[in-house]
Every structure is written in structure tokens, then in C-alpha cells.
Amino acid sequence: MSQSDATTPSGAFNSLPLKPALLDTLKSIGFHQMTPIQAQSLPAILNGQDVIGQGKTGSGKTAAFGLGLLNKLNVKRFRIQSLVLCPTRELADQVAAELRTLARGIHNIKILTLCGGVPMGPQIGSLEHGAHIIVGTPGRIIDHLERGRLDLDNVDTLVLDEADRMLEMGFQRELDAIMQEVPRERQTLLFSATFPDQIQSLSEQFMIDPLMVKVEAHHDGETIEQHFYECGNNNDRMKALQLLLLKHQPESAVVFCNTKRETKDVAAKLTNAGFSVVALHGDLEQRDRDQMLLKFANKSASVMVATDVAARGLDIDALDMVVNYHLAYDTEVHIHRIGRTGRAGSKGAAYSLFNHEDGYKLTMLADLLGREIDGEALPGEGLLDTLPPQPKMVTIQIDGGKKQKIRPGDILGCLTGENGIEGSEVGKIKITEFRSYVAVDRKVLRKALNKIVKGKLKGKSYRAWELK
């Protein structure tokens, strides 16, 4: 395995041998300079070499492998030429969306997502019409392969995105089976936030002399304030969490826990104390998970309690605050967690709770920060007598979606039409196959519901209710 020089400077995209259509698209979306992981990996990717990229979410890895496979793609050859495997449906959807953005200057390209948690029927229909690029989760890819619906004989680029997470989720058997279905003569690109022994084994088994590219996670003291608080037992820890949330009243905060059990327990206690909370962990059904993510993205829930595994790959950046309910097991995970706050030039804040058993973790963090870590004083306990503020927005679920030809503009027009609410009181709108969701200002919830239920949306009345 060869190693990329980690000091390689970022360069301009137009210095690469990319197709003119891709360069034009990059320019139109404001991508001029490569991120470190792109600068180190893209020359090798474009040269057809196998590459292992280690970097966290937000490092630009999707564009790195996306530009590689799009540059190689032959649109006139209507066969599956690239397969991108992702651990979760959310990440697969994000990756497919970014690939479609990068590919918008290439005519007649078809990118298809194949993920679990959604009906098989529409996917079967789409596969019958063919595709150039498949983005999917290992379980659903295997389902289609076993039923003879998926032909991977023409794949020349295989991408394993968030490979460590796929192994954590127990997809080793599925990965092995998929590897047997793609040609041996192919380019394999593997991206991972961490590099456990299983990744080393995977790369030795399925890759040919890969280039190893590693972008160091770094602590950005300029944009993220870090605070530490010592807590005795679990009751003290919960009290500290409530005090911090009451003091800072974040519009959006993520509380990181180390286990699923703790995630459920912390979320339940915060809910009982009156906070607006969603919990994200591995035991959730896909529908419940989707709705919780939607509420949080819509600003109709203020606090997300999550495990690292559940939160990996999700688009929940630019948070007001991150709280480490327990310290992460290693500093790299700590950096990934706190890096979700303070994005886009804003100053973020991270609050970490610890006790006397965290000596080793604290020593590692102190080395990272270059300073001693002393517990700060918590806000006064008088705050516990105050009620937590409710989110500014609420989410309305509408019993109609793409199948009923509903579009975002239809919903906005219905809400803001005659005697309606103001456009400024409408938030995010999301439309799925059979349901639609819209965030509105809490103060106008009843008026908004009446407009949808009693008014006319696309000339019809639809059932609608607040998403609890």
C-alpha cells in the first residue's frame, strides 16, 4: 500500500484532466479549489488507481469519488458502470443527490438508489429501465442480486463509502457476496472515517496496491469553544445536561451518548422534563427514523440525542451546540462530534461531561487541545425551576405526496393564499411518494392546518395533522 503525502496542497479543479462538462458544473456551483482529501486522491482516482481515503463526513470525499466515476463514465453505454455502497439510506440519498448535482452537465445520465426501508416495487420498475450508476445499501443490493434483477457484469468502479460503519453494522457477509458479483478487473475506492483492522483486511482482500490518503482530523479552536464539567453520578450528569440546555436555549443541539440504551434513557428523561427531543439509535424503524430526522431538520425539535453510529453520515451540521453526555472513546471521535458545530463561519460550542473514571480520555484530550482540562462551574440550579422553551416551528404532515402530483409551490401557495399565513411563517417543505411535510411557525399552526384541510391543495382537500 502506498501512502499519499499528507502535506499535498489544495489545488484548482481545472488543473485536473476532467471532462469540460464536469469543469463547467464545478464552476457553476462555486467549486474552484479542492479540499485536502480531493487534492490528494483525485489524481490517482482519475488515473484508475485503487484508493483508500480516510476522512470525516464533510471532508469532500463524495465529490472525490464522484468526479472519478463520472469522468470515466460512458453515457452511450447504457449499462451499470459504477456501484456505490453506503451503510444507510440517508447517506445513500445524500450521495446520489450530490452525484446528480455533479452530473447535471452530462445529458441522459441515470443514477438510481436502491435502499432498504422503502417498497421494492418501484425499484424493480426502475431497474427494468436500466441505469449507469447505482447507489445503495448492501442488504437491498443483495436482495436484487439474489432475485436476478441486478446485473453488475459491466461495473468498472466500486465505491465503499463509510466502510467502517458498514462493518460496524454487520455487513461483512453482504460485502463479500457483492464483491463476487462485480468484475475482478475494476477500480475500487474505499472511504472510511476510522481505520479498524477489518478495513485493513478488506483492502488486502479486494484492492490492488491502493494509495492510502489520510486527512488528519484537527481541532479548530478558532471556531469551536470547548467547555468541560465534572459530574459525580448519573443524576448529576442529567442535571448538568438540563442546566446547560436551559442556560443556552439552543435552536438545534445534539447530545452524543456512547450506547443505544443510554440514548433512550437520556431522551426519555429530557422529554419528561419538558424538552422537545428526538432520539436516534439503531433500534428505530426506518419510518420513525425518517420522521425524527425531519422534525429536527425542520427546527420543530430542539434536541437530538444520538449514538455516534446513528449520527454518522447525517446532514446535521451547523448546530448551535454539541454535548458529550459521556466522553467519546477516542479523540478522533471527539473531533468528529464537535466538528458539527461552528460551521459556515459561525462560532460553535461543545460541552463535555466527565467524571473521575475518565482520566485517560482527559489526558488524551488535553494533549490534543494543548492545555489542562479543569471542570468549570455549571449554571445555577435555580434554572431547573424554569420551563424549557418550545421550538419556534412545528411540522405538519399532509396525507398526499408525489403520487398526487403535489409540489412544494402548491403547499406554499395553499398556505399563503387568501386569508392565509405569511411566507415568512413557512419553513422547510419535504415531499415523499405518499406524504408531504411542511414546517410552520408554532403561532400559526391552527390557521395553517385549516388552510390545508378546508382549503384546496391542487383543487382537493387533504387530511393534515401536527407531526408529534
C-alpha positions as CSV (number, residue, x, y, z in Angstrom):
1,M,0.0,0.0,0.0
2,S,1.5,3.3,-1.0
3,Q,1.0,6.5,1.1
4,S,-0.1,9.9,-0.1
5,D,1.9,12.9,1.2
6,A,-0.5,14.4,3.8
7,T,1.0,17.9,3.1
8,T,-0.1,18.0,-0.5
9,P,-1.6,21.5,-1.0
10,S,-5.1,22.0,-2.3
11,G,-5.2,22.9,-6.0
12,A,-7.6,24.1,-8.6
13,F,-10.1,21.7,-10.1
14,N,-9.2,23.0,-13.6
15,S,-5.6,21.6,-13.1
16,L,-7.1,18.1,-13.4
17,P,-7.8,16.2,-16.6
18,L,-11.6,16.4,-16.1
19,K,-14.2,16.4,-18.9
20,P,-15.2,20.0,-19.8
21,A,-18.8,19.3,-18.7
22,L,-17.7,18.5,-15.2
23,L,-15.4,21.5,-15.0
24,D,-18.3,23.8,-16.2
25,T,-20.6,22.3,-13.5
26,L,-17.9,22.7,-10.8
27,K,-17.5,26.3,-11.8
28,S,-21.3,26.9,-11.8
29,I,-21.7,25.5,-8.2
30,G,-18.8,27.5,-6.9
31,F,-16.3,24.6,-6.5
32,H,-12.9,26.0,-7.5
33,Q,-10.3,24.8,-5.0
34,M,-10.0,21.1,-4.0
35,T,-10.3,20.1,-0.3
36,P,-7.2,18.3,1.1
37,I,-8.7,14.8,0.5
38,Q,-9.7,15.7,-3.1
39,A,-6.2,17.1,-3.8
40,Q,-4.5,14.0,-2.5
41,S,-6.8,11.4,-4.0
42,L,-8.3,12.7,-7.3
43,P,-5.1,12.5,-9.4
44,A,-4.8,8.8,-8.5
45,I,-8.6,8.2,-8.9
46,L,-8.6,9.8,-12.4
47,N,-5.6,7.6,-13.2
48,G,-7.6,4.5,-12.5
49,Q,-5.8,3.6,-9.3
50,D,-7.3,1.9,-6.2
51,V,-7.5,4.4,-3.4
52,I,-8.3,4.3,0.4
53,G,-9.4,7.7,1.7
54,Q,-9.6,8.3,5.5
55,G,-11.5,11.5,6.3
56,K,-14.6,12.5,8.3
57,T,-18.0,13.5,7.0
58,G,-17.8,16.9,5.3
59,S,-14.2,16.4,4.0
60,G,-15.3,16.4,0.4
61,K,-14.9,12.6,-0.2
62,T,-18.2,12.3,-2.1
63,A,-17.0,14.7,-4.8
64,A,-13.6,13.0,-4.9
65,F,-15.0,9.6,-5.9
66,G,-18.0,11.2,-7.7
67,L,-15.8,13.1,-10.1
68,G,-13.7,10.0,-10.7
69,L,-16.6,7.7,-11.7
70,L,-18.4,10.5,-13.7
71,N,-15.2,11.3,-15.6
72,K,-14.8,7.6,-16.6
73,L,-18.5,7.0,-17.4
74,N,-19.6,6.3,-21.0
75,V,-23.2,7.6,-21.2
76,K,-23.8,6.0,-24.6
77,R,-23.2,2.6,-23.0
78,F,-26.4,2.0,-21.1
79,R,-25.1,-0.4,-18.5
80,I,-24.4,-0.2,-14.8
81,Q,-20.8,1.1,-14.8
82,S,-20.4,2.3,-11.1
83,L,-21.7,0.8,-7.8
84,V,-21.5,3.0,-4.7
85,L,-22.3,1.1,-1.4
86,C,-23.4,3.1,1.7
87,P,-24.3,2.0,5.2
88,T,-27.6,3.8,5.5
89,R,-30.5,5.0,3.3
90,E,-29.9,8.6,4.4
91,L,-26.3,8.6,3.3
92,A,-27.2,6.9,0.0
93,D,-29.7,9.6,-0.7
94,Q,-27.2,12.3,0.1
95,V,-24.5,10.7,-2.1
96,A,-27.0,10.2,-5.0
97,A,-28.1,13.8,-4.7
98,E,-24.5,15.1,-4.8
99,L,-23.7,12.8,-7.8
100,R,-26.8,14.2,-9.7
101,T,-25.6,17.7,-9.0
102,L,-22.1,17.0,-10.3
103,A,-23.5,15.2,-13.3
104,R,-26.1,17.8,-14.4
105,G,-24.0,18.9,-17.4
106,I,-23.9,15.3,-18.7
107,H,-27.1,14.5,-20.7
108,N,-29.2,11.3,-20.3
109,I,-27.3,10.0,-17.3
110,K,-29.3,7.8,-14.9
111,I,-28.4,7.4,-11.3
112,L,-30.6,5.0,-9.3
113,T,-30.8,4.5,-5.5
114,L,-31.5,1.0,-4.1
115,C,-32.0,1.1,-0.3
116,G,-34.0,-0.8,2.3
117,G,-36.8,0.7,4.2
118,V,-38.8,1.6,1.0
119,P,-41.0,-0.6,-1.2
120,M,-39.3,-2.9,-3.6
121,G,-41.8,-2.4,-6.5
122,P,-40.7,1.0,-7.7
123,Q,-37.1,-0.1,-7.6
124,I,-37.9,-3.2,-9.8
125,G,-39.5,-0.9,-12.3
126,S,-36.6,1.5,-12.4
127,L,-34.1,-1.4,-12.8
128,E,-36.0,-2.7,-15.8
129,H,-35.4,0.7,-17.5
130,G,-31.6,0.5,-16.7
131,A,-29.1,2.8,-15.1
132,H,-25.5,4.0,-15.3
133,I,-24.8,4.4,-11.6
134,I,-26.3,2.5,-8.6
135,V,-26.1,3.9,-5.1
136,G,-27.4,1.6,-2.5
137,T,-27.2,-0.2,0.9
138,P,-25.6,-3.7,1.0
139,G,-28.8,-5.6,2.1
140,R,-31.0,-4.2,-0.6
141,I,-28.3,-4.8,-3.3
142,I,-28.1,-8.4,-2.2
143,D,-31.9,-8.7,-2.4
144,H,-32.0,-7.6,-6.0
145,L,-28.9,-9.7,-6.9
146,E,-30.5,-12.9,-5.4
147,R,-33.7,-12.3,-7.5
148,G,-31.7,-11.8,-10.7
149,R,-32.8,-8.2,-11.1
150,L,-29.3,-6.6,-11.0
151,D,-26.5,-7.2,-13.5
152,L,-23.1,-6.0,-12.2
153,D,-21.1,-7.5,-15.0
154,N,-20.1,-4.1,-16.5
155,V,-19.1,-2.4,-13.3
156,D,-15.7,-0.8,-13.6
157,T,-15.8,1.4,-10.4
158,L,-16.8,0.1,-7.0
159,V,-17.0,2.6,-4.1
160,L,-17.3,1.6,-0.4
161,D,-18.4,4.8,1.4
162,E,-18.2,4.9,5.2
163,A,-16.8,1.4,5.1
164,D,-16.1,1.2,8.8
165,R,-19.7,1.9,9.5
166,M,-20.8,-0.8,7.2
167,L,-18.6,-3.3,9.1
168,E,-19.9,-2.0,12.4
169,M,-23.5,-2.7,11.2
170,G,-22.6,-6.3,10.4
171,F,-22.5,-6.1,6.5
172,Q,-19.3,-8.1,6.1
173,R,-21.1,-11.1,4.6
174,E,-23.1,-8.9,2.2
175,L,-19.9,-7.1,1.1
176,D,-18.1,-10.4,0.4
177,A,-21.1,-11.6,-1.7
178,I,-21.3,-8.3,-3.7
179,M,-17.5,-8.5,-4.4
180,Q,-18.1,-11.8,-6.0
181,E,-20.6,-10.3,-8.4
182,V,-18.5,-7.4,-9.8
183,P,-15.7,-8.0,-12.3
184,R,-12.2,-8.5,-10.8
185,E,-10.9,-6.0,-13.4
186,R,-12.2,-2.9,-11.8
187,Q,-11.2,0.2,-9.8
188,T,-12.1,0.0,-6.0
189,L,-12.3,3.2,-3.9
190,L,-12.8,2.8,-0.2
191,F,-13.6,5.7,2.1
192,S,-13.7,5.5,5.9
193,A,-13.7,7.9,8.9
194,T,-11.7,5.4,11.0
195,F,-9.4,2.6,10.1
196,P,-10.0,-0.5,12.2
197,D,-8.3,-3.9,11.5
198,Q,-11.3,-5.1,9.4
199,I,-10.7,-2.3,6.9
200,Q,-7.1,-3.4,6.5
201,S,-8.3,-6.9,5.9
202,L,-10.9,-5.7,3.4
203,S,-8.4,-3.7,1.4
204,E,-5.9,-6.6,1.3
205,Q,-8.6,-8.9,0.0
206,F,-10.3,-6.8,-2.6
207,M,-7.9,-4.0,-3.6
208,I,-4.8,-3.8,-5.8
209,D,-1.9,-1.8,-4.4
210,P,-4.2,1.0,-3.1
211,L,-2.9,4.5,-2.4
212,M,-3.6,5.5,1.2
213,V,-4.8,9.0,1.6
214,K,-5.3,10.3,5.2
215,V,-6.6,13.8,6.1
216,E,-5.9,14.4,9.7
217,A,-8.8,15.4,11.8
218,H,-7.9,18.6,13.5
219,H,-9.3,20.6,16.4
220,D,-10.3,24.1,15.3
221,G,-10.0,26.2,18.4
222,E,-10.9,29.4,16.5
223,T,-14.5,28.5,15.7
224,I,-15.4,26.0,18.5
225,E,-15.4,26.9,22.2
226,Q,-14.9,23.8,24.4
227,H,-16.2,23.6,27.9
228,F,-15.8,20.7,30.4
229,Y,-17.9,19.9,33.5
230,E,-17.2,17.3,36.2
231,C,-20.2,15.2,37.3
232,G,-20.3,12.7,40.1
233,N,-23.1,10.2,39.3
234,N,-25.7,9.8,36.5
235,N,-28.2,12.0,38.4
236,D,-25.6,14.8,38.4
237,R,-24.9,14.2,34.8
238,M,-28.6,14.6,33.8
239,K,-28.9,17.7,36.0
240,A,-25.8,19.2,34.3
241,L,-27.3,18.5,30.8
242,Q,-30.6,20.2,31.7
243,L,-28.8,23.2,33.2
244,L,-26.7,23.7,30.0
245,L,-29.8,23.4,27.7
246,L,-31.8,25.8,29.9
247,K,-29.0,28.3,30.1
248,H,-28.1,28.4,26.3
249,Q,-31.5,27.5,24.9
250,P,-30.2,26.2,21.5
251,E,-32.4,26.1,18.4
252,S,-30.6,22.9,17.5
253,A,-28.4,20.8,19.7
254,V,-27.1,17.2,19.5
255,V,-26.4,15.2,22.7
256,F,-24.0,12.3,22.0
257,C,-24.2,9.1,24.0
258,N,-22.0,6.1,23.8
259,T,-24.7,3.4,23.8
260,K,-28.3,2.8,22.4
261,R,-29.6,2.2,26.0
262,E,-28.2,5.4,27.3
263,T,-29.6,7.3,24.2
264,K,-33.1,6.0,25.0
265,D,-32.8,6.8,28.7
266,V,-31.4,10.3,28.3
267,A,-34.1,11.2,25.6
268,A,-36.9,9.9,27.9
269,K,-35.7,11.9,30.9
270,L,-35.3,15.1,28.8
271,T,-38.8,14.6,27.4
272,N,-40.3,14.1,30.9
273,A,-38.6,17.4,31.9
274,G,-40.4,19.2,29.1
275,F,-37.7,19.5,26.4
276,S,-38.5,19.0,22.7
277,V,-36.4,15.8,21.9
278,V,-35.9,13.2,19.2
279,A,-33.8,10.1,19.8
280,L,-31.7,8.4,17.1
281,H,-30.4,4.9,17.6
282,G,-30.1,1.6,15.8
283,D,-33.4,0.1,17.1
284,L,-35.7,2.6,15.3
285,E,-37.9,1.5,12.4
286,Q,-37.0,3.4,9.2
287,R,-40.2,5.4,9.1
288,D,-39.7,6.6,12.7
289,R,-36.1,7.4,12.0
290,D,-37.1,9.5,8.9
291,Q,-39.7,11.4,10.9
292,M,-37.4,12.2,13.7
293,L,-34.7,13.5,11.3
294,L,-37.4,15.5,9.6
295,K,-38.6,17.2,12.8
296,F,-35.0,18.0,13.8
297,A,-34.1,19.4,10.4
298,N,-37.4,21.4,10.4
299,K,-36.4,23.1,13.7
300,S,-39.6,21.6,15.3
301,A,-37.5,19.6,17.8
302,S,-34.6,21.3,19.6
303,V,-32.6,18.4,20.9
304,M,-31.4,15.2,19.2
305,V,-30.0,12.5,21.4
306,A,-27.9,10.1,19.3
307,T,-25.2,7.5,19.3
308,D,-22.2,8.1,17.0
309,V,-23.1,5.2,14.8
310,A,-26.7,6.5,14.3
311,A,-25.5,10.1,13.6
312,R,-22.7,9.1,11.1
313,G,-23.2,10.5,7.7
314,L,-26.3,12.6,8.5
315,D,-26.7,16.1,7.4
316,I,-26.9,17.7,10.8
317,D,-24.2,20.3,10.7
318,A,-24.1,23.9,11.8
319,L,-25.5,23.1,15.2
320,D,-25.7,25.7,18.0
321,M,-24.2,23.3,20.4
322,V,-22.9,19.7,20.8
323,V,-23.0,18.0,24.2
324,N,-20.9,14.9,25.0
325,Y,-23.0,13.2,27.7
326,H,-20.1,10.9,28.1
327,L,-16.7,11.5,26.6
328,A,-16.0,9.6,23.3
329,Y,-13.8,6.5,23.5
330,D,-11.1,8.2,21.4
331,T,-10.1,11.8,20.4
332,E,-10.8,11.2,16.7
333,V,-14.5,10.5,17.5
334,H,-14.5,13.5,19.8
335,I,-13.3,15.8,17.0
336,H,-16.0,14.3,14.6
337,R,-18.6,15.1,17.2
338,I,-17.7,18.7,18.0
339,G,-17.0,19.4,14.3
340,R,-20.7,19.5,13.7
341,T,-21.0,22.9,15.5
342,G,-19.5,26.2,14.3
343,R,-19.8,25.5,10.6
344,A,-20.1,28.1,7.9
345,G,-18.1,30.7,9.7
346,S,-20.2,30.8,12.8
347,K,-18.8,30.1,16.3
348,G,-19.9,26.9,17.8
349,A,-19.8,25.5,21.3
350,A,-19.1,22.0,22.6
351,Y,-19.9,20.9,26.2
352,S,-18.4,17.7,27.6
353,L,-19.4,16.0,30.9
354,F,-16.8,13.8,32.6
355,N,-16.1,12.1,36.0
356,H,-13.1,10.6,37.9
357,E,-13.1,7.5,35.7
358,D,-12.2,9.5,32.6
359,G,-8.6,10.2,33.5
360,Y,-7.1,8.6,30.4
361,K,-9.6,10.2,28.0
362,L,-9.0,13.6,29.6
363,T,-5.2,13.2,29.2
364,M,-5.6,12.5,25.5
365,L,-7.9,15.5,25.1
366,A,-5.6,17.7,27.0
367,D,-2.7,16.7,24.6
368,L,-5.0,17.5,21.7
369,L,-6.0,20.9,23.0
370,G,-2.6,21.8,24.3
371,R,-4.0,22.8,27.7
372,E,-5.0,21.4,31.1
373,I,-8.7,20.5,31.4
374,D,-10.4,21.7,34.5
375,G,-14.1,21.3,35.3
376,E,-16.0,24.6,35.0
377,A,-18.8,25.8,37.2
378,L,-22.3,24.8,36.0
379,P,-25.1,27.4,35.7
380,G,-27.1,27.9,38.9
381,E,-29.7,25.2,39.8
382,G,-32.4,27.8,40.0
383,L,-32.7,27.4,36.3
384,L,-34.3,23.9,36.9
385,D,-37.5,25.7,38.0
386,T,-37.9,27.3,34.6
387,L,-39.8,25.6,31.7
388,P,-37.7,24.7,28.6
389,P,-38.5,26.9,25.6
390,Q,-40.5,25.2,22.8
391,P,-39.2,25.2,19.3
392,K,-40.3,28.1,17.1
393,M,-41.6,25.7,14.4
394,V,-43.9,22.8,14.2
395,T,-44.2,20.2,11.4
396,I,-47.4,19.4,9.6
397,Q,-47.9,16.1,7.9
398,I,-50.2,16.1,4.8
399,D,-51.8,12.9,3.5
400,G,-50.6,13.3,-0.1
401,G,-47.3,13.4,-2.0
402,K,-45.6,12.9,-5.3
403,K,-48.2,10.3,-6.4
404,Q,-50.8,13.0,-6.1
405,K,-48.5,15.4,-8.1
406,I,-48.1,17.7,-5.1
407,R,-45.1,20.1,-5.4
408,P,-43.6,22.5,-2.8
409,G,-45.1,25.5,-4.6
410,D,-48.6,24.0,-4.3
411,I,-48.2,23.8,-0.5
412,L,-46.7,27.3,-0.2
413,G,-49.5,28.7,-2.4
414,C,-52.2,27.0,-0.3
415,L,-50.8,28.3,3.0
416,T,-50.2,31.9,1.9
417,G,-53.3,32.3,-0.3
418,E,-56.3,34.3,0.6
419,N,-56.5,34.9,4.4
420,G,-53.5,32.7,4.7
421,I,-50.3,32.9,6.7
422,E,-47.2,34.9,5.8
423,G,-44.5,33.4,3.6
424,S,-42.0,34.1,6.4
425,E,-44.0,31.8,8.7
426,V,-43.4,28.8,6.4
427,G,-40.2,26.7,6.8
428,K,-38.9,23.7,5.1
429,I,-41.1,21.6,2.8
430,K,-40.4,17.9,2.0
431,I,-42.4,15.8,-0.3
432,T,-42.2,11.9,-0.4
433,E,-44.2,9.4,-2.5
434,F,-47.4,9.5,-0.4
435,R,-46.8,12.1,2.3
436,S,-45.8,15.8,2.4
437,Y,-44.3,17.7,5.3
438,V,-44.1,21.4,6.0
439,A,-42.8,23.4,8.9
440,V,-44.8,26.4,10.0
441,D,-44.4,28.9,12.9
442,R,-45.9,27.5,16.0
443,K,-48.1,30.6,16.5
444,V,-50.0,29.9,13.2
445,L,-50.3,26.1,13.4
446,R,-54.1,26.0,13.7
447,K,-54.6,28.5,10.9
448,A,-52.2,26.6,8.6
449,L,-54.0,23.3,9.3
450,N,-57.3,24.9,8.5
451,K,-56.0,26.2,5.2
452,I,-54.9,22.7,4.2
453,V,-57.8,20.7,5.5
454,K,-60.6,23.2,4.5
455,G,-58.9,24.9,1.6
456,K,-57.9,23.5,-1.7
457,L,-54.5,22.0,-2.4
458,K,-54.2,21.1,-6.1
459,G,-58.0,21.5,-6.2
460,K,-58.6,18.9,-3.4
461,S,-58.9,18.7,0.3
462,Y,-56.3,16.6,2.2
463,R,-56.1,15.3,5.7
464,A,-53.3,17.0,7.7
465,W,-52.1,17.0,11.3
466,E,-49.2,18.0,13.5
467,L,-46.3,15.5,13.5
468,K,-45.8,14.6,17.1
